[in-house]
Amino acid sequence: MNFSLSPEQVEVKKMVRTFVDREIIPYIQKWDAEGHFEPSVLKRLAALSLMGSCIPEQYGGAGMDYNTLAIICAELERGDTAFRTAVSVHTGLNSMTLLQWGTEAQKQKYLVPQAKGEKLGAFGLTEPNAGSDVAAMLTTARRDGDSYVLNGSKTWISLCDVADNFLIFAKTDTDLKHHGISCFIVERTFPGVTTKAIKGKLGIRAGNTGEVFLEDVRVPKENLLGQEGEGFKIAMAALDNGRFTVAAGACGLIDACLEASVKYCHERKTFGKEIGKHQLVQQMIAKMAANLEISQMLVYRAGWLKNEGKRNTQETSLAKWIACDAAFEAANDAVQIHGAYGYSNEYPVERFLRNSKAPVIYEGTREIHTIMQAEYALGYRSDKPLSKMLPAWPFEE
């Protein structure tokens, strides 16, 4: 592995950072306070070819490697978690899943416009009573002629009110538990699809999150992704991609906490000296800096495996767990360093702390990843290559 960024990656990092400084940071406090999601930001990201960065050019993407996607996610979360989340869901969970599992016809119809940023994709797995326990889902899909009829609901769905297409997981056989789950491409315009935003969130208030309701939604059989019963396998593969982008975003949040804290350490004086001169403050700064390096290395290792076309469930899980916990700790310490000012929105660190909690929960809770890593270490779990893997980079047309 080469840990140096390529010239192209350096340019992408600079471009996204400039974009964030200009298009997000000046407005994010207002958007966050109002609970307002600003979709025009995604359109401008699309204009920079960043909504399909790691999708091959033949499918409308920019053909970048997977670690460049990580860089993009880190820089976006440095601005705000809401916009990294949008890219994570649209690109990581939806588009990369279509790339991995879709037929050529599905890729042409759905992946190409999504990679270009003309359409938005979302991901519908979680239900009110089925989060970590995926097999407990109640949404069903019944075959009826040339269609499937879907009934049920999904919750905590990012981009619920603005997405054009959803990957919806439903049981085609309720007796087979997770082996009876299938995946469907569902368009917002299909009759029976409705959505409702969730209000009152602790954090990521500038993001659109909510519920998707499916009432006798008729989905053409050609919109079945993969085969019947492959839904659980598809969902787990999708989470390998989504978790990768979440871990990368967490690096950006640690970076933002470190940047804000270092700035404040030089501005604020107590007992006749900068607070950065106090050893216990230095301890928190050092911990942020160390955790940023550790988290980035874990993310880049997972990205390297993706670039090689290799299974990376264990490595991505570890990166997601460690980076998200580190981001939460960094945000908590950043508030502590800022003292009373950290408790108000005069400084961004209170938003960082609120935003940092959700990634510790979604796309596999901290507890789920802890169990996964223990089972790998104990030999209870091992990964076999999936029947369909993401294409190795560089992409060949």
C-alpha positions as CSV (number, residue, x, y, z in Angstrom):
1,M,0.0,0.0,0.0
2,N,1.1,3.5,-0.8
3,F,-0.1,6.0,1.8
4,S,0.8,9.1,-0.3
5,L,-2.1,10.8,-2.0
6,S,-1.8,10.8,-5.8
7,P,-1.6,14.2,-7.5
8,E,-5.2,13.6,-8.7
9,Q,-6.3,12.9,-5.1
10,V,-4.6,16.0,-3.8
11,E,-6.5,18.1,-6.4
12,V,-9.8,16.4,-5.5
13,K,-9.2,17.1,-1.8
14,K,-8.4,20.7,-2.5
15,M,-11.4,21.1,-4.8
16,V,-13.9,19.6,-2.2
17,R,-12.4,21.6,0.6
18,T,-12.7,24.8,-1.3
19,F,-16.3,23.9,-2.2
20,V,-17.1,23.2,1.5
21,D,-15.6,26.4,2.7
22,R,-17.6,28.4,0.1
23,E,-20.9,26.5,-0.3
24,I,-21.5,24.9,3.1
25,I,-19.7,26.4,6.1
26,P,-21.1,29.9,5.7
27,Y,-24.7,28.7,5.7
28,I,-24.7,25.5,7.8
29,Q,-25.4,27.1,11.1
30,K,-28.6,28.6,9.7
31,W,-29.6,25.4,7.9
32,D,-29.0,23.3,11.0
33,A,-30.9,25.7,13.3
34,E,-33.9,25.7,10.9
35,G,-33.7,21.9,10.2
36,H,-33.4,22.8,6.5
37,F,-32.0,20.4,3.9
38,E,-30.5,22.3,1.0
39,P,-30.8,20.1,-2.2
40,S,-29.0,22.7,-4.4
41,V,-25.7,21.7,-2.7
42,L,-26.1,18.2,-4.2
43,K,-26.7,19.7,-7.6
44,R,-23.5,21.6,-7.4
45,L,-21.7,18.5,-6.2
46,A,-23.1,16.7,-9.3
47,A,-21.7,19.5,-11.5
48,L,-18.3,18.7,-10.1
49,S,-18.8,14.9,-10.9
50,L,-18.8,14.1,-7.2
51,M,-22.2,12.3,-7.0
52,G,-20.8,9.3,-9.0
53,S,-17.1,9.7,-8.2
54,C,-16.2,6.0,-8.0
55,I,-18.7,4.8,-10.7
56,P,-17.0,3.9,-14.0
57,E,-17.2,6.4,-16.8
58,Q,-19.2,4.0,-19.0
59,Y,-22.1,4.3,-16.4
60,G,-21.9,8.1,-16.1
61,G,-19.4,8.4,-13.2
62,A,-16.0,10.0,-12.9
63,G,-14.1,6.7,-12.7
64,M,-12.2,7.7,-9.5
65,D,-10.8,5.0,-7.2
66,Y,-12.5,4.1,-3.9
67,N,-10.1,6.0,-1.6
68,T,-10.8,9.2,-3.6
69,L,-14.4,8.6,-2.6
70,A,-13.2,8.4,1.0
71,I,-11.4,11.8,0.6
72,I,-14.6,13.3,-0.7
73,C,-16.6,12.0,2.2
74,A,-14.1,13.3,4.7
75,E,-14.0,16.8,3.3
76,L,-17.8,16.9,3.1
77,E,-18.2,15.9,6.7
78,R,-15.7,18.5,7.7
79,G,-18.4,20.9,6.6
80,D,-21.4,19.0,7.9
81,T,-22.4,15.4,8.4
82,A,-25.7,16.0,6.5
83,F,-24.0,16.3,3.1
84,R,-21.6,13.4,3.7
85,T,-24.6,11.4,4.6
86,A,-26.3,12.3,1.3
87,V,-23.3,11.1,-0.7
88,S,-23.0,8.0,1.5
89,V,-26.5,7.0,0.8
90,H,-26.7,8.0,-2.8
91,T,-23.3,6.7,-3.9
92,G,-22.2,4.2,-1.3
93,L,-25.5,2.4,-0.4
94,N,-27.5,2.8,-3.7
95,S,-25.3,3.5,-6.7
96,M,-22.4,1.2,-5.8
97,T,-25.0,-1.6,-5.0
98,L,-26.5,-1.1,-8.5
99,L,-23.0,-1.3,-9.9
100,Q,-22.3,-4.5,-8.1
101,W,-25.6,-6.4,-8.4
102,G,-27.6,-4.7,-11.2
103,T,-28.3,-6.1,-14.7
104,E,-27.0,-4.1,-17.6
105,A,-30.6,-2.8,-18.2
106,Q,-30.9,-1.7,-14.6
107,K,-27.6,0.1,-14.7
108,Q,-28.5,2.0,-17.9
109,K,-31.9,3.0,-16.5
110,Y,-31.0,3.8,-12.9
111,L,-27.3,3.9,-12.3
112,V,-26.3,6.2,-15.2
113,P,-28.6,9.1,-14.2
114,Q,-27.7,8.7,-10.6
115,A,-24.0,8.7,-11.3
116,K,-24.4,11.9,-13.3
117,G,-26.4,13.4,-10.4
118,E,-29.6,13.8,-12.5
119,K,-31.4,11.5,-10.1
120,L,-31.0,10.7,-6.4
121,G,-30.9,7.3,-4.9
122,A,-31.8,6.1,-1.3
123,F,-31.7,2.9,0.6
124,G,-34.6,1.3,2.5
125,L,-33.6,-1.5,4.9
126,T,-34.4,-0.3,8.5
127,E,-37.9,-0.7,9.9
128,P,-39.5,0.4,13.2
129,N,-38.9,-3.1,14.6
130,A,-36.0,-4.2,12.4
131,G,-32.6,-2.5,12.7
132,S,-29.7,-4.6,13.7
133,D,-32.1,-7.6,13.5
134,V,-32.6,-7.4,9.7
135,A,-34.5,-10.7,9.6
136,A,-37.3,-9.2,11.7
137,M,-38.4,-7.0,8.9
138,L,-42.2,-7.0,8.2
139,T,-42.2,-5.5,4.7
140,T,-43.4,-8.0,2.2
141,A,-43.3,-8.5,-1.6
142,R,-45.8,-10.8,-3.2
143,R,-45.4,-11.9,-6.8
144,D,-48.4,-11.1,-8.9
145,G,-48.0,-11.8,-12.6
146,D,-45.3,-9.6,-14.1
147,S,-45.0,-7.5,-10.9
148,Y,-44.3,-7.7,-7.2
149,V,-46.7,-6.0,-4.8
150,L,-44.9,-4.4,-1.8
151,N,-46.5,-3.6,1.5
152,G,-44.8,-2.2,4.6
153,S,-42.7,0.7,5.9
154,K,-39.1,1.8,6.3
155,T,-37.8,4.3,8.8
156,W,-34.7,6.5,9.3
157,I,-34.3,6.7,5.6
158,S,-31.9,9.4,4.5
159,L,-33.1,11.5,1.5
160,C,-36.6,10.1,2.0
161,D,-38.4,13.2,0.7
162,V,-36.0,14.0,-2.2
163,A,-34.8,10.7,-3.6
164,D,-36.0,9.6,-7.0
165,N,-35.3,5.9,-6.5
166,F,-35.1,3.6,-3.5
167,L,-33.5,0.2,-2.9
168,I,-36.3,-1.5,-0.8
169,F,-35.7,-4.8,1.0
170,A,-38.8,-6.9,1.5
171,K,-39.6,-10.5,2.3
172,T,-40.7,-12.6,-0.6
173,D,-40.8,-15.7,1.7
174,T,-41.7,-15.0,5.3
175,D,-40.8,-18.5,6.5
176,L,-37.1,-18.3,5.5
177,K,-36.1,-15.4,7.7
178,H,-33.1,-13.6,6.2
179,H,-33.0,-16.1,3.4
180,G,-36.4,-14.9,2.3
181,I,-35.4,-11.3,1.8
182,S,-35.2,-9.8,-1.7
183,C,-34.3,-6.3,-3.0
184,F,-36.3,-4.1,-5.3
185,I,-35.7,-0.8,-7.2
186,V,-38.7,1.3,-6.3
187,E,-39.3,4.7,-8.0
188,R,-40.9,7.5,-6.0
189,T,-43.5,7.9,-8.7
190,F,-44.9,4.3,-8.3
191,P,-48.4,4.5,-6.9
192,G,-48.6,3.8,-3.2
193,V,-45.2,5.2,-2.3
194,T,-45.4,8.0,0.3
195,T,-42.8,9.6,2.6
196,K,-42.7,11.7,5.8
197,A,-39.7,13.5,7.3
198,I,-38.7,12.8,11.0
199,K,-38.4,16.0,13.0
200,G,-36.8,16.6,16.4
201,K,-33.4,14.9,15.7
202,L,-30.5,15.4,18.1
203,G,-28.1,16.0,15.2
204,I,-27.7,16.0,11.4
205,R,-30.6,18.5,11.4
206,A,-29.6,19.9,8.0
207,G,-30.2,16.4,6.5
208,N,-33.5,14.9,5.2
209,T,-34.4,11.8,7.2
210,G,-37.7,10.1,7.5
211,E,-40.1,7.2,6.8
212,V,-41.1,5.5,3.6
213,F,-44.6,3.9,3.4
214,L,-45.5,1.2,0.8
215,E,-49.1,0.5,0.2
216,D,-49.8,-2.1,-2.5
217,V,-46.9,-0.7,-4.5
218,R,-46.7,-2.6,-7.8
219,V,-43.0,-3.0,-8.9
220,P,-42.2,-4.5,-12.3
221,K,-40.4,-7.9,-12.0
222,E,-37.4,-6.5,-13.9
223,N,-36.9,-4.2,-10.9
224,L,-35.9,-7.1,-8.8
225,L,-32.2,-6.6,-7.9
226,G,-30.3,-9.9,-8.0
227,Q,-32.4,-13.0,-7.4
228,E,-35.2,-13.7,-5.0
229,G,-33.7,-14.5,-1.6
230,E,-30.5,-12.6,-2.3
231,G,-31.6,-9.5,-0.5
232,F,-29.7,-10.1,2.7
233,K,-26.5,-10.8,0.8
234,I,-27.1,-7.6,-1.2
235,A,-27.8,-5.6,1.9
236,M,-24.6,-6.8,3.6
237,A,-22.6,-6.0,0.5
238,A,-24.2,-2.5,0.4
239,L,-23.3,-1.9,4.0
240,D,-19.7,-2.7,3.2
241,N,-19.8,0.3,0.9
242,G,-21.9,2.5,3.1
243,R,-19.9,1.8,6.2
244,F,-16.7,2.7,4.3
245,T,-18.1,6.1,3.5
246,V,-19.3,6.6,7.1
247,A,-15.8,5.8,8.4
248,A,-14.3,8.2,5.9
249,G,-16.7,10.9,7.0
250,A,-15.8,10.3,10.6
251,C,-12.2,11.2,9.7
252,G,-13.4,14.5,8.4
253,L,-15.3,15.2,11.6
254,I,-12.2,14.5,13.7
255,D,-10.2,16.8,11.4
256,A,-12.9,19.5,11.9
257,C,-12.8,19.1,15.7
258,L,-9.0,19.3,15.7
259,E,-9.0,22.3,13.4
260,A,-11.5,24.2,15.6
261,S,-9.8,23.2,18.8
262,V,-6.3,24.2,17.7
263,K,-7.6,27.6,16.6
264,Y,-9.4,28.1,19.9
265,C,-6.3,27.0,21.9
266,H,-4.3,29.8,20.3
267,E,-7.1,32.4,20.9
268,R,-8.1,31.7,24.5
269,K,-5.8,32.5,27.4
270,T,-6.1,31.4,31.1
271,F,-3.7,31.9,33.9
272,G,-1.6,34.2,31.7
273,K,-1.0,31.8,28.8
274,E,-2.7,30.1,25.8
275,I,-4.9,27.2,26.9
276,G,-2.9,25.1,24.5
277,K,0.0,25.3,26.9
278,H,-2.0,23.4,29.6
279,Q,-1.0,19.7,29.6
280,L,-4.5,18.3,30.0
281,V,-5.7,20.3,27.0
282,Q,-2.6,19.1,25.1
283,Q,-3.7,15.5,26.0
284,M,-7.0,16.0,24.3
285,I,-5.4,17.6,21.2
286,A,-2.9,14.8,21.0
287,K,-5.6,12.2,21.2
288,M,-7.5,13.8,18.3
289,A,-4.4,13.9,16.2
290,A,-3.5,10.3,16.9
291,N,-7.1,9.1,16.3
292,L,-7.2,11.0,13.0
293,E,-4.1,9.1,11.8
294,I,-5.4,5.7,13.0
295,S,-8.8,6.2,11.5
296,Q,-7.4,7.3,8.2
297,M,-5.1,4.3,8.0
298,L,-8.0,1.9,8.6
299,V,-10.2,3.6,6.0
300,Y,-7.4,3.6,3.4
301,R,-6.7,0.0,4.0
302,A,-10.4,-0.9,3.4
303,G,-10.3,1.4,0.3
304,W,-7.2,-0.4,-1.0
305,L,-9.0,-3.8,-0.7
306,K,-11.9,-2.3,-2.6
307,N,-9.6,-1.0,-5.3
308,E,-8.2,-4.6,-5.5
309,G,-11.7,-6.1,-5.9
310,K,-11.3,-8.0,-2.6
311,R,-13.8,-8.8,0.1
312,N,-13.4,-6.2,2.9
313,T,-16.2,-6.8,5.4
314,Q,-13.9,-7.2,8.4
315,E,-11.7,-4.3,7.5
316,T,-14.6,-1.9,6.8
317,S,-16.3,-2.9,10.0
318,L,-13.2,-2.2,12.0
319,A,-12.7,1.2,10.3
320,K,-16.4,2.2,10.8
321,W,-16.3,1.2,14.5
322,I,-13.0,2.8,15.4
323,A,-13.4,6.0,13.3
324,C,-16.9,6.7,14.5
325,D,-16.1,6.2,18.2
326,A,-13.0,8.4,17.7
327,A,-15.1,11.1,16.1
328,F,-17.6,11.1,19.0
329,E,-14.7,11.3,21.5
330,A,-13.1,14.1,19.5
331,A,-16.3,16.1,19.4
332,N,-16.8,15.6,23.1
333,D,-13.3,16.8,23.8
334,A,-13.6,19.7,21.4
335,V,-16.6,21.0,23.5
336,Q,-14.6,20.5,26.7
337,I,-11.7,22.5,25.2
338,H,-14.1,25.3,24.3
339,G,-15.6,25.3,27.8
340,A,-18.9,27.2,28.2
341,Y,-18.6,28.5,24.6
342,G,-18.5,25.0,23.3
343,Y,-22.0,24.6,24.8
344,S,-23.4,27.3,22.5
345,N,-23.7,27.5,18.7
346,E,-21.4,30.5,18.7
347,Y,-18.8,27.8,17.8
348,P,-19.3,24.8,15.6
349,V,-18.2,22.2,18.1
350,E,-21.6,21.8,19.7
351,R,-23.0,20.8,16.2
352,F,-20.1,18.4,15.8
353,L,-21.0,16.7,19.0
354,R,-24.6,16.4,18.1
355,N,-23.8,15.1,14.6
356,S,-21.2,12.6,15.9
357,K,-23.7,10.4,17.7
358,A,-25.7,9.1,14.8
359,P,-22.8,7.4,13.0
360,V,-22.1,5.4,16.2
361,I,-25.6,3.9,15.8
362,Y,-26.4,3.6,12.1
363,E,-25.0,1.2,9.5
364,G,-24.2,-1.2,12.3
365,T,-24.1,-0.1,15.9
366,R,-20.9,0.1,17.9
367,E,-22.1,-3.1,19.6
368,I,-22.7,-5.0,16.4
369,H,-19.2,-4.1,15.1
370,T,-17.7,-5.1,18.5
371,I,-19.3,-8.5,18.2
372,M,-18.2,-8.8,14.5
373,Q,-14.6,-8.1,15.4
374,A,-14.6,-10.5,18.3
375,E,-16.1,-13.3,16.2
376,Y,-13.4,-12.7,13.5
377,A,-10.7,-12.9,16.2
378,L,-12.2,-16.0,17.8
379,G,-12.6,-17.8,14.4
380,Y,-16.4,-17.9,14.6
381,R,-16.7,-15.7,11.5
382,S,-14.9,-15.7,8.2
383,D,-15.6,-14.1,4.9
384,K,-15.9,-15.9,1.6
385,P,-15.8,-13.9,-1.7
386,L,-19.2,-12.8,-2.8
387,S,-20.7,-14.1,-6.0
388,K,-20.6,-10.5,-7.2
389,M,-17.9,-8.1,-6.2
390,L,-17.4,-4.4,-6.9
391,P,-15.1,-4.1,-9.9
392,A,-11.5,-3.5,-9.1
393,W,-10.0,-0.1,-10.0
394,P,-8.9,1.1,-12.5
395,F,-12.1,0.3,-14.3
396,E,-12.0,-1.3,-17.7
397,E,-14.6,-0.4,-20.2
